[in-house]
Amino acid sequence: LAASRALESGEEGATAESGPWKLGLDMPSYLPAMKFLTSRAVREQLYRAMVTRAGEENAPLITRILQLRAEQARILGFETHAEVSLERKMADSVEAVDELTEMLLAKAMPAAQRELAQLTAFAADRGFGEPELALWDVPYWSERQSEALFEFEEEELRPYFALPNVLEGLFVLANRIFGVEIVEAPAEQPTWHPDVQFFKVVDASSKEHIASFYLDPFARPADKRGGAWMGVCVGKSSVMDRIPVAYLTCNGSPPVDGKPSLMTFSEVTTLFHETGHGLQHMLTKVPHKPAAGIEGVEWDAVELPSQFMENFCYDEATLYGMAKHYETGEPLPKPLYRKLCEQKTYQAGMGMVRQLYFGALDIALHHRYDPNGAQTPFELQHQLAQRFSVIQPLADDRFLCGFGHIFAGGYAAGYYSYKWAEVLSADAYAAFEEVGLENEEAVQKVGRRFRDTVLALGGGTHPSEVFQAFRGRDPSPQALLRHSGLIE
């Protein structure tokens, strides 16, 4: 990527091996550079450019956005914009968000501090000459430490995750826990590309055709944007006598040289994630489209089914139902499986603290901060960083000027939703762990209850009531902390 960009800029003869390279601040360029560039000076230059981007241009704009949101809240009869936002969320108050944040921070911060100390010692053992790691050192040394600890690269897993095998494992899981059969029906509907597959979802008991979906699995840079998403094709409607139809779109690697599509493990978890969204859309029992399936589900609960499904990628029975070498049929070696599971909790403390920091900063800006007062948003940011960061931000950090989630996306006073939904999904998966994932009868019983509540009730019932109907109680963060390796 860096070499091709150099070529486009007129650097004749640029190659990936010998350069020259052109680096950028977009994530496909920035993240690999921060992880693999051996030049500390270039990493520092990149980092400083990233956290100060649009600093002068956007600083007055974000202040004005905060002022207008505060004014709008008052016009609507609320004290703050956060109260407006939470009116349409599962979390019923700022206090509830704060309570979860503080509970998670109390467990994550000590772990994050230990992880940073271990990383610093690791770097020192390998010749790093400074007493402390700087912000631009952490991604580089984290990558080196991960390589040393786990001794495998994600590319090594590709031969074990051929798309046809992954789909077979995914569909077996859906039948096992939700009681639905997923069958390809290529002749029934036209598709917009030869790669796209059409599937019918059939209730395993009644054999009724209850939903359908299109799967568009491969990247096509010329006519398809990056990322992965689930889209609504047709919403369930009893009035119109329509069953739901979904689009599941990924950007995986297409088949090459007669080989099937070979997926990275992250592509596998992405497919499971989007299927979780799709199942909530397709297995809804709500009869009216505006509240059926995924439509109308509160923002901080909508990721529950998708993140829930990701957990099964680490379940031994599920994984070995699909992880077979595409040529030999040999299963994924057990040492690789164990390292895959261990890698899941690598730097979990630092990762959680970072997300809690973003969420707390978002709530503070939209609930406690006076945008017409003397304090700047950046001063508030540095104030919060004292509690939420293991390494303090630079004095001229203008990260907020590029915080698109809360200033240009849909996450204003809602960034906490990521962690809130993780609590829900981990706690939901724990219901299966508690009965024993090897206990087939019990797993099916819990799975049907998940289908009849979380997947069936959609936007027609408040998510707090839905979760209580499934779990028999309010959500608990204990499962998330345990899955993250932050408690035993």
LUMFI-868095 format. One record per residue (C-alpha): y, x, z. Coordinates in pm, whole numbers, plus 32768, in hexadecimal, padded with zeros to 4 digits. Example, Ala and Ser with C-alpha at 12.3 -4.5 7.8 and 13.67 -1.06 7.14 Angstrom:
7E3E84CE830C;7F96855782CA;
***
This chain:
800080008000;80F781118062;80A281DE7F2D;80BB80B27E42;821180607ED1;827D81C67E92;820A81A77D2A;82CF80657D04;8402811E7D85;83E582267C77;831B83337D2B;823B839E7C0E;80E4841D7C6E;80E383837DCC;7F8083607E52;7EE982D87F93;7E5A842F7FE3;7F8185157FA1;80B284337F99;81D284117F8E;81C582C7804C;82C681B58078;82B2810681C9;83457FB58222;837E7ED0834B;829A7DBB82CD;815E7DA7839F;80607E138294;81287F578277;81B37F8283D7;807C7F4E84AC;7F95804483F6;80AF814483F4;80DF8128856D;7F69814785A6;7F1B826884BD;8055833A847E;802684898529;819B84D68514;82328463865D;8391848585CE;8347839884AE;82A282A0859E;83DB82A88676;84B982728547;83E6814984DB;83DE80B18637;855680CF8667;859080308514;84A57F12856E;85407EB686BF;86A77ED08641;867B7E1D84F3;87887D1984AE;88217D7685FE;898B7D5A8594;89607C3F849B;88897B56856E;89197B9486CA;8A337A9486A4;894779A685F0;884479958706;895779588805;89DE783E872E;888077AB8705;885477A98880;89AA770588AC;895A75F287B2;880575AE884A;88A1759189A4;89A874A3891C;88A273D1886A;87D773B789AD;890473338A6B;894E7233895B;87E771BA8977;8802719A8AEF;874272D28B55;87B473F78C28;872A75058B43;8683753889F2;853E75948AA5;853474358B37;855D73A589D9;8440747C8959;8353742A8A77;838C72B68A46;829A72D88920;81A473CE89BB;806F73C28A98;8124748E8BA4;81EC738D8C65;82FC74718CF0;839575CB8CE8;830675F98E45;81A575C68DBF;81E076D28CB6;827577BE8DB9;814E77858EA3;805077E48D99;812079118D2E;813779988E90;7FC5795C8ED4;7F5D7A1D8D9D;80607B2F8DD2;7FDD7B738F30;7E887BC98E9D;7EF87C698D57;800B7D558DCE;7F307E318EB1;7E317E498D96;7F437EA08C9B;7FC77FB58D7D;7E6780448DA0;7E3480348C29;7F7880EF8BE9;7F1B81FA8CE9;7DC582248C45;7E63823A8AED;7F5E833E8B67;7E4484108BFA;7D7B83EC8AB9;7EA2846689E8;7EE2858A8AD6;7D7685F78AB9;7DA686088941;7EDD86DC8943;7FF985E2896A;810986B38A0C;81F385B28AA7;81CF852F8C0C;81E983C48B9B;819483018A62;82B9826F89A4;82AE81198901;826381B887AE;813F827D8840;807A815688C9;7FF180C8877E;7F8D82238703;7ED8828F883E;7E4081378872;7D9C8154871D;7D1782AF8773;7C93823388C3;7BEF81048822;7B4181E48724;7AC182C4883B;7A4A81A48916;79A280C98813;794481C18702;794780CB85E6;7A3B804284EA;7A4C7ED88482;79ED7F36831E;78927F9C839B;784B7E3083ED;78927DA48291;772C7DC9820A;76B07CEA8325;779F7BCA82E4;77657B458185;782379FE815A;76ED792B8103;7642799F8245;777D79638313;77A078038289;763377BC82D4;76617831843C;77A2776A8462;7704762B83DD;75D1765384BD;76BD767485E6;777D753A8582;76377479856C;75B8750686B4;76E674B7878C;7797739B86D5;767872EA8627;7703730284C5;766173818387;773B7439828D;76B7743C8129;775074C47FEB;779373BE7EE1;781874837DB5;77F2736B7CB8;78AA72607D7C;7A1272DB7D6A;7AD573BD7C7D;7B7374F57D15;7CA975BC7CBA;7BF077097C97;7A8877757C56;7A7C781D7DAD;7AC576D77E65;799D761D7EFD;798B74AD7F5D;78C0743B808B;785E72ED8122;784772B9829B;772E71CB82FC;76DF71428455;758971D184AB;751370938558;75936F7C847A;759C70488335;76F16FAD82F3;77E17075821B;79087097830D;79E771A58273;7A0872B28168;7AB873FD813B;7B1375028039;7ADB7671808C;7BB7776A7FD0;7B3578B18065;7BBB79D47F95;7D067A857F64;7DBA7A4D7E18;7F037B0D7E3A;7F8D7A8A7CF2;7F8A791A7D52;7F3878F97EC5;7FFD795E7FF9;7F607A368107;7ED579C78254;7DEA78AA82A8;7E2B773D82EE;7D9875E182FE;7E4B74D58238;7E31735B822E;7DBD72D580DE;7D73716F814D;7DAA70E482A8;7CBE6FEA8349;7D356E84831E;7C726D4D8377;7D766C7482CA;7D4D6D338182;7BD56D6581BA;7BFB6EDE8195;7B2E6FF18234;7BDA713D8286;7BDB725E8191;7C5573BC81EE;7CAF75018141;7C2E764081E7;7CDC776C814D;7C9878DB8196;7CEA7A2380EA;7BA27ADD8102;7B177BE7801B;7A837B527EDB;792C7BB57E55;792E7D057DA1;78317DB17CBD;77297CA57CE5;773B7CB17E61;778D7B7B7F2E;78D77B677FE7;78B27C58810D;79917BF98231;7A307CC08347;79F07C3684A3;7B5B7BC984BC;7B297B01837A;79F87A5E841A;7ABE79F7854F;7BD57978846D;7ADF789983B2;7A5A780E84FB;7BC277D98570;7C29770F8440;7AE5764B844D;7B4075E685B1;7C8675548530;7BC774AC8417;7AC8740E8501;7BDC737285D3;7C6972DA8496;7B19726B840D;7A6871E98545;7B88711285C0;7B456FAE8632;7CB66F4F8635;7CD96E3F852A;7E456E7284C8;7EB26FA283FE;7FF3700484BC;7F23704385F7;7DD17093855D;7D3371EA8573;7E1C73118589;7F5172428538;801B71E78668;7F6972DA8752;80607382883D;80CA74E187D5;803B7590890A;7EE574E888E5;7EB074F6876D;7E08764F8778;7CFD75E08871;7BE575948775;7C3476C08699;7C3A77C287B0;7B0C7718884D;7A3F77538712;7A9978C5870D;79D878F68852;789078AC87A2;78BE79DD86C3;78667AAC87F7;774579CB8862;76087A938822;753B79738794;7651790386AB;76A87A628639;75417AC485F0;75187982852D;76077A0F8429;761E7B8C845B;75197C0B8363;753A7D308275;757B7C9B811F;747D7D848074;73687DBB8174;73877C888251;73867D6A8383;74477CDA84AD;75817D7C8534;75167EA08615;752C7E458786;760B7F7187DE;770C7EF686DF;76FE7D988773;77377E1E88D3;785E7EF28860;78EE7DC787A9;78E87D0088ED;79797E2289B6;7A917E5288BB;7AFC7CE888EF;7B8D7D3D8A46;7C287E8D89E4;7D8C7E9B8A70;7D757D2B8ACE;7E6E7D608BE7;7F797DFA8B09;7F417CF489FE;7F627BD48AF2;80977C638B9C;813E7C868A48;80FD7B1989F1;816C7AA28B49;82AE7B6A8B1B;82FB7ABE89D1;82B179688A65;837E79A48BA1;84A37A298AD6;849778F689F6;849A78058B1F;85AD78CA8BCF;868D78C08A9C;865C774A8A70;866076DE8BDD;871577D28CC3;87FF78908BDE;8965781C8BA8;89B7786C8A3B;8B2878318A85;8B2C79228BAB;8B737A948BCA;8A0A7B0F8BBF;897E7B658A67;881C7B0689FB;87C97C7989F1;88317CAA8B5B;874B7B8B8BBC;86367C2E8AEF;86597D788BAA;86687CC18CF5;851C7C138CB0;84807D528C2A;84987DE88D87;83827CF78DF1;82C77CC38CAB;82B17E188C00;81E57F4D8C55;82D8801E8B84;84437FB38B86;84EE7F628A39;85EE804B89A0;875780188A0A;87B67FAD88A8;86827ECF8877;86D97D9D87A8;857C7D0D878D;860B7BAF87C2;86C47BC98676;85737BCA85C7;84BC7AD786AD;847F79DF8597;838C7908865E;849D787F873F;85D1789F8662;8546784F8507;83F477AC854D;8372768B8618;834177408762;84947717880F;843E76DD897F;82D776D18907;825F783888E4;819A78088A27;80BA771F8958;7FE8784588E0;7F7A789C8A41;7F6777308AB0;7E7276E18998;7DA7781A89E9;7D7B77948B4B;7D0176468ABE;7C1276E089C1;7B7D77DC8AB6;7B4A76CD8BBC;7AA975EB8AB8;79B976FF8A4D;796977418BBB;78D475E38BCA;77C476628ADF;779877A58BA2;776C76E38CE6;7643761C8C63;75B177548BBE;75E177A08A4D;746877C58A2B;742C76668ABD;741875A68977;740E74478A08;753574888AF2;7602753489E2;75D2740B88FA;763E731C8A0E;777D73E18A55;77BC740888DF;77A8729488A3;789B725C89C1;798B73578921;7969729B87D8;79A47148887E;7ADC71BF8937;7B9272F188B0;7B2F72BD8744;7B277141873C;7C6170D887F7;7D5D71AF8738;7EC8714D8757;7E756FF287D7;7E4B705E8943;7F1871538A11;7E6772A68A15;7E6372B08B92;7D9471718B91;7CB971F68A79;7C6F73398B35;7C27727E8C79;7B38719A8BBD;7A7C72CB8B3A;7A8673AE8C6A;7AA672B28D84;7BD3736C8E10;7D1974188DB3;7D0C75648CF5;7CD376A78DB7;7D3978068D44;7C0B78A98DEB;7B3378A58CB0;7C44794C8BE1;7C707A5B8CE8;7AF77A938CF3;7AD27A9B8B78;7BF17B958B6D;7B457C768C6A;7C5F7C4A8D66;7B7F7BB28E73;7A087BC58EAF;
***
